[in-house]
Amino acid sequence: RRRGCTAMRAIIARRGLRGASLAAPGGRRCVAAPLAPAFTEQLRGGFEKASAGGKLSYEAFNGHLSGALPAVSVHGDKIRAAFDKSKDQEGFVDWPAFSSLAAMEPGILESFVPMEARAQPVYDELKATFDSGKTKPLEWRKQQLRALQRLYVENQQALREALHGDLGGGEWRSLIENGAIDDLEHAIDNMDEWAADEEVIPHGKHAAKGKWILRKEPKGVVFLMGAWNYQLTLVIGPLMDIIAAGNCCVIKPSELAPHAALMLEKLLHQYLDPSAFRVLQGEIPETTALLQLPWAHIMYTGSTAVGKIVMSAAAKNLVPCTLELGGKSPVFVDKTADLALAAERILVAKMTNCGQWCVTPDYILVEKDVEQQLVDELVKFASKRLGSPQDQRGDGSKYDFIQRIVNSRNAGRLKEYIDTSGGKIVFGSAQDCDVEGKFIPFTIISNPDRSSKVLREEIFGPILPVLGVDSVDAAIGVARDIDATPLALYVYTRDGAIAEKVMHSVTSGSAGVNTCNEQSVNADCAFGGVGSSGFGAYHGRTGFLEFSHKRTILYRTAEGHLFPKAMWPEANRVSDEAIATFKAAYGVE
């Protein structure tokens, strides 16, 4: 499905995206999300508290920014420079200049108005937009999806810089997130079919009652919580399904990827209709405040631990959730497998994004008859493609393949996994880890201890344990013990019966036979977890239905009633004949 540059050029030509107007319907060009009246009032209150005599000094302004969220602080210099341009000859900024600056620079509002005050006005504004019916026409939804395509096409350099600022790595890393352009086109092309009423042919006695319809209707205002590992894909992917289904949405990017978070705020407010879609930045306190609102649906991508918190908060308002979590996705390799091919496909998946991918192989279970051969193939391929730890550090150019770990806390966690594995390190080392520099070399560990953290906790990094087992049955038992419901499962074998046996024996969100990760990138197929790896699913039609309410409608014929007249009571008494008729209808005594 990933047709690459050819697809992008075709879409640009067909939709006229190159140089196309960014205007919203009616010709208005959106350059920033306008401040809601409630925000203006709150912002003015914050301004007056920080100012003296109606004028704000640089020192007071800088004091607010110093305690700002990560997505604000990483661009603090730019925001300060904008303040500097707005100040008067005495070095102060008055209210008109400050309010204009706040509307143009994402982050100022967040610094002066707490989330507890901002959340409800944003929700109320988007709810009013939804209630107006603005998001329901299919053409309006398609306009928003085309705008997302333009966002990608027209901002490649800015997006590359944002992604690099969070995770490092070369140019290729940003290019793999362009798959959304193709998926957006898929949604635009198929939306009419997905949204069409479905006539239901009922069974038995219901058939004569009239015309039965299943109608897909928008749910309302959705809360989307993005992830840091694929900063664009894991926001735009579910967002396109939310838009296609006709909903409004509040988007909270991950605070762990602040460069991408701020870029998403600026670009989504620029390209999408801000009366229907808003980005709010936040860490734990801000997210907690947002979770208190009565959303129509919550979409969260992240850890199982946080997923439980999200679901607990959602339960207070009976809000349905889609939780895309993770787990330890096993790879089964039996003695019939093509070991060289298996090594290549496993490692290409594991190396991508430095192992920071929810469906990436977490560990390998290989039959002992071919264990050493597989380990040799893995080391040979890793040595050729990645080189030494020094090679993996890269030179900071656009050609670097390996990225950095998202932060030093996670880098320290990964180093601990290597130090405490109890296995034999056959590629990589703990000594080459640079926790402060967020660098962990790709590491292959042979036969770590069964009780070690590297085999008990989701790795989410460039570490690959390889565990020898006596048989496929033994491998099934180990996988069930480590994680009974992983997000993904992989089997390498030439024996179709073995592949089916493994998939029948171990549940997973998705699975791949003689491949890794590829099953998750097809927009025609559902992507979601099971058990501790989450629930609900999205992508394509599945995502459209996930964020739609399936409404049953009966257009009743003129003749007939809920029950035949012979079964109606007289003076609150039902006749023996009516009772006998009911029993006969259901074949009971």
Secondary structure, DSSP 8 states (H G I E B T S, - for coil): ---HHHHHHHHHHHHT-TT---B-TTS-B-SS----HHHHHHHHHHHHHH-BTTEEEHHHHHHHHHT--HHHHTTHHHHHHHHHHH--TTSEEEHHHHHHHHHHSTTHHHHHS-HHHHHHHHHHHHHHHHHTTTT-SHHHHHHHHHHHHHHHHHTHHHHHHHHHHHH---HHHHHGGGHHHHHHHHHHHHHHHHHS-EEE---GGGGGGEEEEEEEEE-SEEEEE--STTTTHHHHHHHHHHHHTT-EEEEE--TTSHHHHHHHHHHHHHHS-TTTEEE----HHHHHHHHTS--SEEEEES-HHHHHHHHHHHHTTT--EEEE-----EEEE-TTS-HHHHHHHHHHHHHGGGG--TTS--EEEEEGGGHHHHHHHHHHHHHHHH-SHHHHH--SSTT------S-HHHHHHHHHHHHT--SEEEE--STT-BTTTTB---EEEES--TTSHHHHS---SSEEEEEEESSHHHHHHHHHHH-SS-SEEEEE-S-HHHHHHHHHHS--SEEEES-SSGGGS-TTS-EE--GGGEE-EESHHHHHHHTEEEEEEEEE-SS--SS-GGGS-BTTB--HHHHHHHHHHHT--
